[in-house]
Structure formats: structure tokens, C-alpha cells
């Protein structure tokens, strides 16, 4: 079976998912726009990408059983302890779809990453 073509836009990417997953992806999208002033978005590596000044800040993707967020550096202090249960690999988060989505944690991660970008 051939791979699906790269989506042309974040809207097209999100539209490929069932409504309950699309709603989560759309909420992450809005959260990024609200939390990271001046951010943009694009498709890179076939997934939605939050950008600052044209540079990739964070990627997010929908999967069968989770939402993935990449790359996630090591954080200092309490934030690292909060993301630790979701780390799937050293630089990614796996947020299970069968549990409440931790939007407050996603917001703190976005904020910390934007601050690091400055």
C-alpha cells in the first residue's frame, strides 16, 4: 500500500483524523497560536509544525493510540518531572488518547520551548 501523500496544510492533516482526534489536534494548534506569540505553522516531516521566525519549534502528530509531540528537550525542575511519565523516547512525548489530554502540560511545554528559542 502506498504511503499517504504529504498533506498540503495543517487543515488537510487534521481533516484526515476521526472527529475526536481532529478536535484534540485542533486544540493543540490553537493553544500553540495563543501561547507562542508570532508563531506560524507549516507541514514538515508530514506533520503539523509550530514555527517561530520560520524555524521549527515543535511538531505534533496524531497516531492510532496517542498524540506525539516532538522534539522535547530535557527541562529543569518541576516541568521535567511532569513530562517524564509521557516520555516515549528521549526527545518525544506520547500522550495517550484513552486518557484526558493534558492541555495544561502542553501549554507549559510550549511556553518553555518558546522561551528557550529567544
SVG drawing of the C-alpha trace seen along z (x, -y; Angstrom):
<svg xmlns="http://www.w3.org/2000/svg" viewBox="-16 -38 34 40">
<polyline fill="none" stroke="black" stroke-width="0.4" points="0.0,0.0 1.5,-3.4 2.1,-6.0 -0.4,-8.8 0.7,-11.9 2.1,-14.7 -0.7,-17.0 -0.6,-20.4 -1.7,-22.2 -2.4,-21.7 -6.1,-21.8 -5.7,-18.9 -3.6,-17.0 -6.2,-17.4 -9.1,-16.5 -7.6,-13.0 -8.5,-12.0 -11.7,-10.9 -13.5,-13.8 -12.5,-13.1 -8.8,-13.1 -9.2,-16.0 -10.6,-18.0 -7.5,-17.3 -5.2,-18.3 -7.1,-21.5 -7.0,-22.4 -3.2,-21.9 -3.0,-24.0 -5.0,-26.9 -3.0,-26.5 0.3,-27.0 -1.1,-30.1 -2.2,-31.5 0.8,-30.6 3.6,-31.4 3.1,-35.0 4.1,-35.5 4.3,-31.7 3.4,-30.3 2.6,-26.8 3.6,-24.6 3.8,-20.9 7.2,-19.4 8.1,-15.7 4.4,-15.2 3.1,-16.6 2.0,-20.0 4.9,-22.1 4.8,-25.2 7.4,-27.7 9.0,-30.9 10.7,-33.1 10.5,-30.3 12.3,-27.8 10.6,-24.7 9.8,-24.9 7.6,-21.8 6.0,-19.1 2.8,-17.3 1.1,-14.2 -1.9,-12.0 -1.4,-8.3 -3.8,-5.3 -3.5,-5.4 -1.7,-8.6 -0.7,-12.2 3.0,-12.6 4.9,-15.8 8.5,-16.3 11.3,-17.2 11.1,-17.7 14.3,-18.6 15.1,-18.0 13.6,-20.6 14.7,-22.0 12.9,-21.3 9.2,-20.5 8.4,-20.6 10.7,-17.7 9.0,-15.7 5.6,-16.4 6.6,-15.4 8.6,-12.3 5.5,-9.9 4.8,-10.8 8.3,-10.4 8.4,-7.7 11.9,-8.4 14.5,-10.8 13.0,-13.6 9.3,-12.9 6.1,-12.8 3.4,-10.2 0.0,-11.4 -2.5,-8.5 -5.8,-9.1 -7.6,-6.9 -6.8,-9.4 -7.6,-13.0 -5.4,-15.1 -3.0,-17.2 -3.6,-20.5 -2.2,-22.5 1.1,-20.5 1.2,-21.1 0.8,-24.8 3.7,-24.8 5.9,-22.8 5.1,-25.3 5.9,-28.2 9.2,-26.7 10.3,-25.9 9.4,-29.4 11.4,-30.9 14.4,-28.7 14.1,-29.9 14.5,-33.6"/>
</svg>
